Amino acid sequence: MEYELFFANKVYSSWGLRVWLLLRHFDIRFKQTVVPLYTSEHSEFEITHSPARQFPTLVVAAPAAQHVIWDSLAISEFLADVHQDKEFWPEDVMVRAAARSLCAEMHSGFKSLRSKMPVNLKRSYRSFQPDEDTQADIDRVCELWAWVKK
């Protein structure tokens, strides 16, 4: 199988960066294509790679067909299924369930944190003061990582 990862940016979006890091970490060969948002290239991507219409998108060229998988969590699960030798998930079923729970919460939660503190890896926000909801999200992330370390 050949993989092509389409994403908008690794600096301003963690969604594509997550899949990019996963592929790199497990030494899975892939081609990366950056598609700038709000351009004719992006419009062409939406037409060509329907129904995805969002990033990241993994195009899988298999011997018989080409498949499109979108959403970082769906892509990660697909890669874990295909590359079972890479040990994406813990072997123990209960530990694996906990890991999946953590991933699901990280993937779908933290709405205030996402809106008030968007990803920008080129900038430092030293003077930022989170509001109550954002601080609650920050505290929850810290709580989860502390739990993982146990």
N, CA, C and O atoms as a GROMACS GRO file, in nm:
protein
  600
    1MET      N    1   0.084  -0.119   0.000
    1MET     CA    2   0.000   0.000   0.000
    1MET      C    3   0.088   0.124   0.000
    1MET      O    4   0.196   0.126   0.060
    2GLU      N    5   0.040   0.225  -0.067
    2GLU     CA    6   0.107   0.354  -0.066
    2GLU      C    7   0.014   0.456  -0.001
    2GLU      O    8  -0.107   0.454  -0.020
    3TYR      N    9   0.075   0.545   0.077
    3TYR     CA   10  -0.002   0.645   0.150
    3TYR      C   11   0.037   0.785   0.107
    3TYR      O   12   0.155   0.816   0.085
    4GLU      N   13  -0.065   0.869   0.094
    4GLU     CA   14  -0.042   1.012   0.075
    4GLU      C   15  -0.126   1.086   0.179
    4GLU      O   16  -0.248   1.073   0.183
    5LEU      N   17  -0.057   1.163   0.261
    5LEU     CA   18  -0.124   1.238   0.367
    5LEU      C   19  -0.143   1.382   0.321
    5LEU      O   20  -0.046   1.451   0.289
    6PHE      N   21  -0.267   1.425   0.317
    6PHE     CA   22  -0.301   1.563   0.283
    6PHE      C   23  -0.336   1.637   0.411
    6PHE      O   24  -0.414   1.587   0.492
    7PHE      N   25  -0.279   1.754   0.429
    7PHE     CA   26  -0.311   1.835   0.545
    7PHE      C   27  -0.288   1.981   0.510
    7PHE      O   28  -0.225   2.014   0.409
    8ALA      N   29  -0.342   2.068   0.594
    8ALA     CA   30  -0.334   2.211   0.565
    8ALA      C   31  -0.204   2.271   0.615
    8ALA      O   32  -0.141   2.352   0.546
    9ASN      N   33  -0.162   2.231   0.735
    9ASN     CA   34  -0.045   2.294   0.794
    9ASN      C   35  -0.007   2.222   0.922
    9ASN      O   36  -0.095   2.180   0.997
   10LYS      N   37   0.122   2.205   0.947
   10LYS     CA   38   0.166   2.142   1.072
   10LYS      C   39   0.192   2.246   1.181
   10LYS      O   40   0.211   2.210   1.297
   11VAL      N   41   0.193   2.372   1.146
   11VAL     CA   42   0.223   2.478   1.241
   11VAL      C   43   0.097   2.529   1.310
   11VAL      O   44   0.099   2.560   1.429
   12TYR      N   45  -0.012   2.538   1.235
   12TYR     CA   46  -0.134   2.598   1.288
   12TYR      C   47  -0.246   2.497   1.313
   12TYR      O   48  -0.357   2.536   1.350
   13SER      N   49  -0.218   2.370   1.295
   13SER     CA   50  -0.323   2.270   1.317
   13SER      C   51  -0.260   2.142   1.371
   13SER      O   52  -0.168   2.086   1.311
   14SER      N   53  -0.310   2.097   1.484
   14SER     CA   54  -0.258   1.973   1.540
   14SER      C   55  -0.320   1.850   1.474
   14SER      O   56  -0.267   1.740   1.489
   15TRP      N   57  -0.429   1.866   1.402
   15TRP     CA   58  -0.497   1.750   1.344
   15TRP      C   59  -0.407   1.677   1.246
   15TRP      O   60  -0.386   1.556   1.260
   16GLY      N   61  -0.354   1.746   1.149
   16GLY     CA   62  -0.265   1.684   1.052
   16GLY      C   63  -0.132   1.645   1.114
   16GLY      O   64  -0.073   1.543   1.078
   17LEU      N   65  -0.085   1.727   1.206
   17LEU     CA   66   0.041   1.699   1.273
   17LEU      C   67   0.036   1.566   1.348
   17LEU      O   68   0.135   1.493   1.352
   18ARG      N   69  -0.078   1.535   1.407
   18ARG     CA   70  -0.092   1.410   1.482
   18ARG      C   71  -0.065   1.288   1.392
   18ARG      O   72   0.010   1.198   1.429
   19VAL      N   73  -0.128   1.288   1.275
   19VAL     CA   74  -0.110   1.175   1.184
   19VAL      C   75   0.032   1.174   1.130
   19VAL      O   76   0.094   1.068   1.118
   20TRP      N   77   0.085   1.290   1.096
   20TRP     CA   78   0.221   1.301   1.046
   20TRP      C   79   0.320   1.243   1.148
   20TRP      O   80   0.410   1.167   1.112
   21LEU      N   81   0.303   1.280   1.276
   21LEU     CA   82   0.390   1.229   1.382
   21LEU      C   83   0.377   1.077   1.398
   21LEU      O   84   0.476   1.007   1.418
   22LEU      N   85   0.255   1.028   1.389
   22LEU     CA   86   0.231   0.885   1.401
   22LEU      C   87   0.302   0.808   1.289
   22LEU      O   88   0.370   0.708   1.315
   23LEU      N   89   0.286   0.854   1.167
   23LEU     CA   90   0.352   0.789   1.054
   23LEU      C   91   0.503   0.793   1.069
   23LEU      O   92   0.572   0.694   1.042
   24ARG      N   93   0.555   0.906   1.110
   24ARG     CA   94   0.700   0.920   1.129
   24ARG      C   95   0.749   0.832   1.244
   24ARG      O   96   0.852   0.765   1.231
   25HIS      N   97   0.677   0.833   1.354
   25HIS     CA   98   0.717   0.756   1.472
   25HIS      C   99   0.729   0.607   1.440
   25HIS      O  100   0.824   0.541   1.482
   26PHE      N  101   0.633   0.555   1.365
   26PHE     CA  102   0.632   0.413   1.333
   26PHE      C  103   0.704   0.381   1.202
   26PHE      O  104   0.698   0.269   1.152
   27ASP      N  105   0.772   0.480   1.148
   27ASP     CA  106   0.853   0.462   1.027
   27ASP      C  107   0.772   0.401   0.912
   27ASP      O  108   0.816   0.308   0.845
   28ILE      N  109   0.655   0.458   0.892
   28ILE     CA  110   0.567   0.415   0.782
   28ILE      C  111   0.588   0.515   0.668
   28ILE      O  112   0.570   0.636   0.686
   29ARG      N  113   0.625   0.466   0.555
   29ARG     CA  114   0.652   0.553   0.440
   29ARG      C  115   0.524   0.618   0.390
   29ARG      O  116   0.420   0.552   0.381
   30PHE      N  117   0.532   0.746   0.358
   30PHE     CA  118   0.417   0.819   0.306
   30PHE      C  119   0.464   0.943   0.232
   30PHE      O  120   0.574   0.993   0.254
   31LYS      N  121   0.380   0.988   0.145
   31LYS     CA  122   0.402   1.115   0.076
   31LYS      C  123   0.317   1.218   0.148
   31LYS      O  124   0.203   1.189   0.185
   32GLN      N  125   0.370   1.337   0.168
   32GLN     CA  126   0.290   1.442   0.232
   32GLN      C  127   0.261   1.551   0.131
   32GLN      O  128   0.346   1.591   0.053
   33THR      N  129   0.138   1.598   0.136
   33THR     CA  130   0.097   1.707   0.048
   33THR      C  131   0.026   1.812   0.132
   33THR      O  132  -0.077   1.786   0.194
   34VAL      N  133   0.084   1.931   0.132
   34VAL     CA  134   0.023   2.043   0.202
   34VAL      C  135  -0.071   2.113   0.105
   34VAL      O  136  -0.032   2.150  -0.006
   35VAL      N  137  -0.194   2.131   0.147
   35VAL     CA  138  -0.295   2.199   0.065
   35VAL      C  139  -0.336   2.325   0.139
   35VAL      O  140  -0.411   2.318   0.236
   36PRO      N  141  -0.289   2.440   0.094
   36PRO     CA  142  -0.323   2.565   0.164
   36PRO      C  143  -0.474   2.589   0.166
   36PRO      O  144  -0.542   2.573   0.064
   37LEU      N  145  -0.524   2.628   0.282
   37LEU     CA  146  -0.667   2.659   0.294
   37LEU      C  147  -0.702   2.784   0.214
   37LEU      O  148  -0.616   2.868   0.188
   38TYR      N  149  -0.827   2.795   0.178
   38TYR     CA  150  -0.882   2.914   0.112
   38TYR      C  151  -0.812   2.946  -0.019
   38TYR      O  152  -0.793   3.063  -0.053
   39THR      N  153  -0.775   2.843  -0.094
   39THR     CA  154  -0.710   2.860  -0.224
   39THR      C  155  -0.780   2.774  -0.327
   39THR      O  156  -0.865   2.692  -0.293
   40SER      N  157  -0.743   2.792  -0.452
   40SER     CA  158  -0.798   2.706  -0.557
   40SER      C  159  -0.751   2.562  -0.537
   40SER      O  160  -0.824   2.468  -0.571
   41GLU      N  161  -0.630   2.543  -0.483
   41GLU     CA  162  -0.582   2.408  -0.454
   41GLU      C  163  -0.674   2.338  -0.354
   41GLU      O  164  -0.704   2.219  -0.368
   42HIS      N  165  -0.719   2.413  -0.255
   42HIS     CA  166  -0.809   2.355  -0.155
   42HIS      C  167  -0.944   2.320  -0.219
   42HIS      O  168  -1.000   2.214  -0.191
   43SER      N  169  -0.994   2.407  -0.302
   43SER     CA  170  -1.121   2.378  -0.372
   43SER      C  171  -1.108   2.253  -0.458
   43SER      O  172  -1.199   2.170  -0.462
   44GLU      N  173  -0.994   2.238  -0.526
   44GLU     CA  174  -0.970   2.120  -0.608
   44GLU      C  175  -0.961   1.995  -0.521
   44GLU      O  176  -1.012   1.889  -0.558
   45PHE      N  177  -0.897   2.006  -0.406
   45PHE     CA  178  -0.888   1.894  -0.313
   45PHE      C  179  -1.029   1.849  -0.273
   45PHE      O  180  -1.058   1.729  -0.273
   46GLU      N  181  -1.115   1.944  -0.239
   46GLU     CA  182  -1.251   1.909  -0.197
   46GLU      C  183  -1.327   1.835  -0.306
   46GLU      O  184  -1.404   1.744  -0.278
   47ILE      N  185  -1.306   1.874  -0.429
   47ILE     CA  186  -1.373   1.808  -0.541
   47ILE      C  187  -1.315   1.668  -0.564
   47ILE      O  188  -1.389   1.572  -0.581
   48THR      N  189  -1.183   1.659  -0.563
   48THR     CA  190  -1.114   1.535  -0.595
   48THR      C  191  -1.124   1.431  -0.485
   48THR      O  192  -1.132   1.311  -0.513
   49HIS      N  193  -1.125   1.474  -0.360
   49HIS     CA  194  -1.122   1.380  -0.249
   49HIS      C  195  -1.251   1.379  -0.168
   49HIS      O  196  -1.248   1.362  -0.046
   50SER      N  197  -1.361   1.397  -0.235
   50SER     CA  198  -1.489   1.385  -0.171
   50SER      C  199  -1.505   1.239  -0.129
   50SER      O  200  -1.462   1.152  -0.204
   51PRO      N  201  -1.563   1.207  -0.017
   51PRO     CA  202  -1.639   1.290   0.074
   51PRO      C  203  -1.556   1.354   0.186
   51PRO      O  204  -1.614   1.420   0.273
   52ALA      N  205  -1.427   1.339   0.185
   52ALA     CA  206  -1.346   1.389   0.296
   52ALA      C  207  -1.370   1.537   0.322
   52ALA      O  208  -1.424   1.573   0.426
   53ARG      N  209  -1.330   1.621   0.231
   53ARG     CA  210  -1.349   1.766   0.242
   53ARG      C  211  -1.297   1.825   0.372
   53ARG      O  212  -1.339   1.933   0.414
   54GLN      N  213  -1.206   1.754   0.436
   54GLN     CA  214  -1.145   1.807   0.558
   54GLN      C  215  -1.007   1.745   0.574
   54GLN      O  216  -0.972   1.647   0.508
   55PHE      N  217  -0.930   1.805   0.662
   55PHE     CA  218  -0.794   1.757   0.688
   55PHE      C  219  -0.784   1.705   0.829
   55PHE      O  220  -0.857   1.750   0.918
   56PRO      N  221  -0.696   1.612   0.852
   56PRO     CA  222  -0.611   1.545   0.755
   56PRO      C  223  -0.690   1.440   0.677
   56PRO      O  224  -0.794   1.392   0.722
   57THR      N  225  -0.638   1.407   0.561
   57THR     CA  226  -0.694   1.302   0.478
   57THR      C  227  -0.580   1.211   0.434
   57THR      O  228  -0.476   1.259   0.390
   58LEU      N  229  -0.602   1.082   0.447
   58LEU     CA  230  -0.504   0.985   0.402
   58LEU      C  231  -0.561   0.915   0.280
   58LEU      O  232  -0.669   0.856   0.286
   59VAL      N  233  -0.489   0.923   0.169
   59VAL     CA  234  -0.528   0.851   0.049
   59VAL      C  235  -0.442   0.725   0.044
   59VAL      O  236  -0.320   0.730   0.048
   60VAL      N  237  -0.511   0.612   0.036
   60VAL     CA  238  -0.444   0.483   0.036
   60VAL      C  239  -0.457   0.422  -0.102
   60VAL      O  240  -0.566   0.393  -0.150
   61ALA      N  241  -0.343   0.403  -0.165
   61ALA     CA  242  -0.340   0.338  -0.296
   61ALA      C  243  -0.311   0.191  -0.274
   61ALA      O  244  -0.198   0.153  -0.243
   62ALA      N  245  -0.413   0.110  -0.289
   62ALA     CA  246  -0.400  -0.035  -0.276
   62ALA      C  247  -0.398  -0.094  -0.416
   62ALA      O  248  -0.432  -0.026  -0.513
   63PRO      N  249  -0.359  -0.220  -0.430
   63PRO     CA  250  -0.349  -0.278  -0.564
   63PRO      C  251  -0.475  -0.265  -0.649
   63PRO      O  252  -0.467  -0.240  -0.769
   64ALA      N  253  -0.592  -0.280  -0.588
   64ALA     CA  254  -0.715  -0.281  -0.667
   64ALA      C  255  -0.787  -0.147  -0.672
   64ALA      O  256  -0.869  -0.124  -0.762
   65ALA      N  257  -0.758  -0.057  -0.577
   65ALA     CA  258  -0.835   0.066  -0.572
   65ALA      C  259  -0.765   0.170  -0.486
   65ALA      O  260  -0.665   0.144  -0.420
   66GLN      N  261  -0.821   0.290  -0.491
   66GLN     CA  262  -0.773   0.398  -0.405
   66GLN      C  263  -0.882   0.428  -0.303
   66GLN      O  264  -1.000   0.433  -0.338
   67HIS      N  265  -0.842   0.447  -0.177
   67HIS     CA  266  -0.937   0.473  -0.071
   67HIS      C  267  -0.902   0.604  -0.002
   67HIS      O  268  -0.785   0.641   0.006
   68VAL      N  269  -1.004   0.672   0.047
   68VAL     CA  270  -0.984   0.799   0.117
   68VAL      C  271  -1.033   0.783   0.261
   68VAL      O  272  -1.147   0.743   0.286
   69ILE      N  273  -0.944   0.815   0.355
   69ILE     CA  274  -0.978   0.807   0.497
   69ILE      C  275  -0.950   0.945   0.556
   69ILE      O  276  -0.842   1.000   0.536
   70TRP      N  277  -1.047   1.000   0.628
   70TRP     CA  278  -1.028   1.131   0.687
   70TRP      C  279  -1.055   1.125   0.836
   70TRP      O  280  -1.116   1.030   0.886
   71ASP      N  281  -1.010   1.226   0.905
   71ASP     CA  282  -1.019   1.240   1.049
   71ASP      C  283  -0.900   1.167   1.113
   71ASP      O  284  -0.876   1.049   1.086
   72SER      N  285  -0.827   1.239   1.197
   72SER     CA  286  -0.704   1.185   1.254
   72SER      C  287  -0.726   1.056   1.334
   72SER      O  288  -0.642   0.967   1.329
   73LEU      N  289  -0.836   1.046   1.405
   73LEU     CA  290  -0.862   0.925   1.483
   73LEU      C  291  -0.894   0.806   1.392
   73LEU      O  292  -0.846   0.695   1.415
   74ALA      N  293  -0.974   0.829   1.289
   74ALA     CA  294  -1.006   0.721   1.194
   74ALA      C  295  -0.880   0.675   1.120
   74ALA      O  296  -0.861   0.556   1.097
   75ILE      N  297  -0.795   0.770   1.082
   75ILE     CA  298  -0.671   0.735   1.015
   75ILE      C  299  -0.582   0.653   1.108
   75ILE      O  300  -0.523   0.553   1.067
   76SER      N  301  -0.572   0.695   1.232
   76SER     CA  302  -0.490   0.623   1.330
   76SER      C  303  -0.539   0.480   1.350
   76SER      O  304  -0.458   0.387   1.354
   77GLU      N  305  -0.669   0.462   1.362
   77GLU     CA  306  -0.725   0.328   1.379
   77GLU      C  307  -0.699   0.242   1.255
   77GLU      O  308  -0.666   0.124   1.267
   78PHE      N  309  -0.714   0.301   1.137
   78PHE     CA  310  -0.684   0.228   1.013
   78PHE      C  311  -0.539   0.181   1.012
   78PHE      O  312  -0.511   0.064   0.983
   79LEU      N  313  -0.447   0.272   1.043
   79LEU     CA  314  -0.305   0.237   1.043
   79LEU      C  315  -0.274   0.129   1.145
   79LEU      O  316  -0.193   0.040   1.119
   80ALA      N  317  -0.338   0.135   1.261
   80ALA     CA  318  -0.319   0.031   1.364
   80ALA      C  319  -0.367  -0.104   1.313
   80ALA      O  320  -0.305  -0.207   1.340
   81ASP      N  321  -0.479  -0.105   1.240
   81ASP     CA  322  -0.531  -0.230   1.184
   81ASP      C  323  -0.438  -0.288   1.078
   81ASP      O  324  -0.414  -0.409   1.075
   82VAL      N  325  -0.387  -0.203   0.993
   82VAL     CA  326  -0.304  -0.248   0.881
   82VAL      C  327  -0.162  -0.284   0.926
   82VAL      O  328  -0.101  -0.376   0.872
   83HIS      N  329  -0.111  -0.210   1.022
   83HIS     CA  330   0.028  -0.230   1.067
   83HIS      C  331   0.030  -0.286   1.209
   83HIS      O  332   0.083  -0.224   1.301
   84GLN      N  333  -0.029  -0.402   1.226
   84GLN     CA  334  -0.040  -0.462   1.359
   84GLN      C  335   0.096  -0.493   1.421
   84GLN      O  336   0.107  -0.503   1.544
   85ASP      N  337   0.198  -0.508   1.341
   85ASP     CA  338   0.333  -0.534   1.392
   85ASP      C  339   0.395  -0.411   1.458
   85ASP      O  340   0.497  -0.422   1.526
   86LYS      N  341   0.335  -0.295   1.440
   86LYS     CA  342   0.391  -0.170   1.493
   86LYS      C  343   0.348  -0.143   1.637
   86LYS      O  344   0.402  -0.053   1.701
   87GLU      N  345   0.254  -0.217   1.688
   87GLU     CA  346   0.208  -0.202   1.827
   87GLU      C  347   0.161  -0.060   1.858
   87GLU      O  348   0.211   0.005   1.950
   88PHE      N  349   0.064  -0.013   1.782
   88PHE     CA  350   0.005   0.118   1.806
   88PHE      C  351  -0.061   0.124   1.943
   88PHE      O  352  -0.051   0.224   2.014
   89TRP      N  353  -0.129   0.016   1.978
   89TRP     CA  354  -0.205   0.011   2.102
   89TRP      C  355  -0.141  -0.089   2.198
   89TRP      O  356  -0.075  -0.183   2.154
   90PRO      N  357  -0.160  -0.069   2.328
   90PRO     CA  358  -0.109  -0.167   2.425
   90PRO      C  359  -0.171  -0.304   2.402
   90PRO      O  360  -0.285  -0.316   2.357
   91GLU      N  361  -0.096  -0.407   2.435
   91GLU     CA  362  -0.144  -0.544   2.414
   91GLU      C  363  -0.255  -0.581   2.512
   91GLU      O  364  -0.352  -0.646   2.472
   92ASP      N  365  -0.243  -0.541   2.637
   92ASP     CA  366  -0.343  -0.573   2.739
   92ASP      C  367  -0.475  -0.504   2.706
   92ASP      O  368  -0.478  -0.383   2.683
   93VAL      N  369  -0.583  -0.580   2.703
   93VAL     CA  370  -0.713  -0.528   2.660
   93VAL      C  371  -0.763  -0.413   2.747
   93VAL      O  372  -0.823  -0.319   2.696
   94MET      N  373  -0.740  -0.419   2.879
   94MET     CA  374  -0.787  -0.313   2.968
   94MET      C  375  -0.702  -0.186   2.952
   94MET      O  376  -0.755  -0.075   2.954
   95VAL      N  377  -0.574  -0.204   2.938
   95VAL     CA  378  -0.486  -0.088   2.916
   95VAL      C  379  -0.517  -0.025   2.780
   95VAL      O  380  -0.516   0.098   2.765
   96ARG      N  381  -0.543  -0.110   2.682
   96ARG     CA  382  -0.579  -0.060   2.548
   96ARG      C  383  -0.710   0.017   2.554
   96ARG      O  384  -0.723   0.121   2.488
   97ALA      N  385  -0.807  -0.031   2.630
   97ALA     CA  386  -0.935   0.040   2.643
   97ALA      C  387  -0.913   0.177   2.708
   97ALA      O  388  -0.973   0.276   2.666
   98ALA      N  389  -0.828   0.182   2.809
   98ALA     CA  390  -0.797   0.310   2.874
   98ALA      C  391  -0.728   0.404   2.774
   98ALA      O  392  -0.761   0.523   2.769
   99ALA      N  393  -0.635   0.352   2.697
   99ALA     CA  394  -0.566   0.435   2.597
   99ALA      C  395  -0.664   0.490   2.494
   99ALA      O  396  -0.654   0.606   2.454
  100ARG      N  397  -0.756   0.407   2.452
  100ARG     CA  398  -0.856   0.453   2.354
  100ARG      C  399  -0.948   0.558   2.416
  100ARG      O  400  -0.988   0.653   2.348
  101SER      N  401  -0.982   0.542   2.542
  101SER     CA  402  -1.065   0.641   2.611
  101SER      C  403  -0.993   0.776   2.616
  101SER      O  404  -1.052   0.881   2.590
  102LEU      N  405  -0.864   0.772   2.650
  102LEU     CA  406  -0.785   0.895   2.653
  102LEU      C  407  -0.780   0.961   2.516
  102LEU      O  408  -0.798   1.082   2.504
  103CYS      N  409  -0.757   0.882   2.414
  103CYS     CA  410  -0.751   0.937   2.278
  103CYS      C  411  -0.884   0.998   2.236
  103CYS      O  412  -0.888   1.106   2.176
  104ALA      N  413  -0.992   0.930   2.269
  104ALA     CA  414  -1.124   0.982   2.233
  104ALA      C  415  -1.152   1.115   2.303
  104ALA      O  416  -1.205   1.208   2.242
  105GLU      N  417  -1.117   1.124   2.431
  105GLU     CA  418  -1.139   1.249   2.503
  105GLU      C  419  -1.051   1.361   2.447
  105GLU      O  420  -1.097   1.474   2.429
  106MET      N  421  -0.926   1.330   2.419
  106MET     CA  422  -0.836   1.430   2.362
  106MET      C  423  -0.887   1.475   2.225
  106MET      O  424  -0.876   1.592   2.187
  107HIS      N  425  -0.943   1.380   2.151
  107HIS     CA  426  -0.987   1.407   2.015
  107HIS      C  427  -1.114   1.493   2.009
  107HIS      O  428  -1.128   1.579   1.922
  108SER      N  429  -1.206   1.469   2.102
  108SER     CA  430  -1.336   1.535   2.089
  108SER      C  431  -1.366   1.637   2.198
  108SER      O  432  -1.466   1.709   2.190
  109GLY      N  433  -1.283   1.644   2.299
  109GLY     CA  434  -1.313   1.732   2.411
  109GLY      C  435  -1.240   1.864   2.405
  109GLY      O  436  -1.186   1.904   2.302
  110PHE      N  437  -1.241   1.932   2.518
  110PHE     CA  438  -1.165   2.055   2.538
  110PHE      C  439  -1.204   2.168   2.443
  110PHE      O  440  -1.119   2.232   2.382
  111LYS      N  441  -1.333   2.192   2.433
  111LYS     CA  442  -1.384   2.293   2.340
  111LYS      C  443  -1.334   2.434   2.374
  111LYS      O  444  -1.297   2.509   2.284
  112SER      N  445  -1.332   2.469   2.499
  112SER     CA  446  -1.286   2.602   2.537
  112SER      C  447  -1.136   2.617   2.508
  112SER      O  448  -1.093   2.719   2.454
  113LEU      N  449  -1.060   2.517   2.543
  113LEU     CA  450  -0.917   2.520   2.517
  113LEU      C  451  -0.888   2.536   2.368
  113LEU      O  452  -0.800   2.613   2.330
  114ARG      N  453  -0.961   2.463   2.285
  114ARG     CA  454  -0.940   2.472   2.140
  114ARG      C  455  -0.977   2.610   2.085
  114ARG      O  456  -0.908   2.662   1.997
  115SER      N  457  -1.083   2.669   2.137
  115SER     CA  458  -1.125   2.799   2.083
  115SER      C  459  -1.041   2.915   2.137
  115SER      O  460  -1.015   3.011   2.065
  116LYS      N  461  -1.000   2.907   2.262
  116LYS     CA  462  -0.926   3.019   2.323
  116LYS      C  463  -0.774   3.008   2.304
  116LYS      O  464  -0.703   3.108   2.311
  117MET      N  465  -0.726   2.887   2.279
  117MET     CA  466  -0.582   2.866   2.264
  117MET      C  467  -0.554   2.781   2.139
  117MET      O  468  -0.508   2.668   2.150
  118PRO      N  469  -0.581   2.837   2.022
  118PRO     CA  470  -0.558   2.760   1.900
  118PRO      C  471  -0.409   2.732   1.880
  118PRO      O  472  -0.324   2.802   1.934
  119VAL      N  473  -0.380   2.628   1.803
  119VAL     CA  474  -0.241   2.589   1.778
  119VAL      C  475  -0.171   2.693   1.692
  119VAL      O  476  -0.221   2.733   1.587
  120ASN      N  477  -0.056   2.736   1.739
  120ASN     CA  478   0.035   2.820   1.660
  120ASN      C  479   0.175   2.792   1.715
  120ASN      O  480   0.216   2.853   1.814
  121LEU      N  481   0.247   2.700   1.651
  121LEU     CA  482   0.377   2.658   1.701
  121LEU      C  483   0.487   2.761   1.677
  121LEU      O  484   0.602   2.740   1.717
  122LYS      N  485   0.452   2.871   1.612
  122LYS     CA  486   0.551   2.977   1.587
  122LYS      C  487   0.543   3.089   1.689
  122LYS      O  488   0.618   3.186   1.682
  123ARG      N  489   0.452   3.076   1.784
  123ARG     CA  490   0.427   3.186   1.875
  123ARG      C  491   0.421   3.139   2.020
  123ARG      O  492   0.382   3.026   2.047
  124SER      N  493   0.459   3.225   2.109
  124SER     CA  494   0.451   3.196   2.252
  124SER      C  495   0.352   3.296   2.314
  124SER      O  496   0.357   3.415   2.286
  125TYR      N  497   0.264   3.246   2.398
  125TYR     CA  498   0.162   3.330   2.459
  125TYR      C  499   0.187   3.340   2.610
  125TYR      O  500   0.104   3.295   2.690
  126ARG      N  501   0.298   3.397   2.648
  126ARG     CA  502   0.339   3.402   2.788
  126ARG      C  503   0.242   3.480   2.876
  126ARG      O  504   0.226   3.448   2.994
  127SER      N  505   0.177   3.580   2.822
  127SER     CA  506   0.090   3.663   2.904
  127SER      C  507  -0.057   3.618   2.902
  127SER      O  508  -0.143   3.682   2.964
  128PHE      N  509  -0.086   3.509   2.832
  128PHE     CA  510  -0.224   3.462   2.822
  128PHE      C  511  -0.277   3.419   2.959
  128PHE      O  512  -0.210   3.347   3.032
  129GLN      N  513  -0.396   3.465   2.992
  129GLN     CA  514  -0.463   3.427   3.115
  129GLN      C  515  -0.593   3.355   3.079
  129GLN      O  516  -0.686   3.418   3.028
  130PRO      N  517  -0.600   3.226   3.104
  130PRO     CA  518  -0.721   3.152   3.066
  130PRO      C  519  -0.841   3.190   3.151
  130PRO      O  520  -0.829   3.221   3.269
  131ASP      N  521  -0.958   3.187   3.087
  131ASP     CA  522  -1.080   3.206   3.162
  131ASP      C  523  -1.112   3.076   3.238
  131ASP      O  524  -1.037   2.979   3.228
  132GLU      N  525  -1.220   3.075   3.312
  132GLU     CA  526  -1.252   2.961   3.398
  132GLU      C  527  -1.271   2.831   3.320
  132GLU      O  528  -1.220   2.726   3.361
  133ASP      N  529  -1.343   2.837   3.207
  133ASP     CA  530  -1.366   2.716   3.127
  133ASP      C  531  -1.236   2.664   3.065
  133ASP      O  532  -1.212   2.543   3.061
  134THR      N  533  -1.155   2.756   3.017
  134THR     CA  534  -1.028   2.714   2.957
  134THR      C  535  -0.936   2.656   3.062
  134THR      O  536  -0.868   2.556   3.036
  135GLN      N  537  -0.933   2.715   3.180
  135GLN     CA  538  -0.850   2.661   3.288
  135GLN      C  539  -0.898   2.523   3.329
  135GLN      O  540  -0.817   2.436   3.361
  136ALA      N  541  -1.028   2.503   3.328
  136ALA     CA  542  -1.082   2.370   3.361
  136ALA      C  543  -1.034   2.266   3.258
  136ALA      O  544  -1.001   2.154   3.294
  137ASP      N  545  -1.031   2.305   3.130
  137ASP     CA  546  -0.979   2.215   3.026
  137ASP      C  547  -0.831   2.187   3.048
  137ASP      O  548  -0.787   2.073   3.036
  138ILE      N  549  -0.755   2.290   3.079
  138ILE     CA  550  -0.611   2.273   3.105
  138ILE      C  551  -0.590   2.178   3.223
  138ILE      O  552  -0.506   2.089   3.217
  139ASP      N  553  -0.667   2.200   3.328
  139ASP     CA  554  -0.656   2.114   3.447
  139ASP      C  555  -0.689   1.969   3.413
  139ASP      O  556  -0.626   1.876   3.463
  140ARG      N  557  -0.790   1.951   3.329
  140ARG     CA  558  -0.829   1.814   3.290
  140ARG      C  559  -0.718   1.746   3.209
  140ARG      O  560  -0.690   1.628   3.230
  141VAL      N  561  -0.655   1.818   3.117
  141VAL     CA  562  -0.544   1.762   3.040
  141VAL      C  563  -0.432   1.719   3.136
  141VAL      O  564  -0.378   1.610   3.124
  142CYS      N  565  -0.398   1.805   3.230
  142CYS     CA  566  -0.294   1.773   3.329
  142CYS      C  567  -0.333   1.652   3.412
  142CYS      O  568  -0.250   1.566   3.442
  143GLU      N  569  -0.460   1.645   3.449
  143GLU     CA  570  -0.510   1.531   3.527
  143GLU      C  571  -0.496   1.401   3.447
  143GLU      O  572  -0.455   1.298   3.502
  144LEU      N  573  -0.530   1.406   3.319
  144LEU     CA  574  -0.519   1.286   3.235
  144LEU      C  575  -0.374   1.240   3.223
  144LEU      O  576  -0.346   1.121   3.236
  145TRP      N  577  -0.283   1.333   3.199
  145TRP     CA  578  -0.142   1.295   3.185
  145TRP      C  579  -0.086   1.243   3.316
  145TRP      O  580  -0.003   1.152   3.315
  146ALA      N  581  -0.128   1.298   3.428
  146ALA     CA  582  -0.084   1.247   3.557
  146ALA      C  583  -0.136   1.105   3.578
  146ALA      O  584  -0.065   1.020   3.632
  147TRP      N  585  -0.258   1.080   3.536
  147TRP     CA  586  -0.319   0.948   3.548
  147TRP      C  587  -0.242   0.846   3.462
  147TRP      O  588  -0.220   0.732   3.504
  148VAL      N  589  -0.203   0.888   3.343
  148VAL     CA  590  -0.129   0.799   3.252
  148VAL      C  591   0.004   0.758   3.313
  148VAL      O  592   0.047   0.644   3.296
  149LYS      N  593   0.068   0.849   3.384
  149LYS     CA  594   0.200   0.821   3.442
  149LYS      C  595   0.194   0.719   3.555
  149LYS      O  596   0.296   0.660   3.590
  150LYS      N  597   0.074   0.696   3.613
  150LYS     CA  598   0.061   0.603   3.728
  150LYS      C  599   0.080   0.459   3.685
  150LYS      O  600   0.072   0.369   3.768
   0.00000   0.00000   0.00000
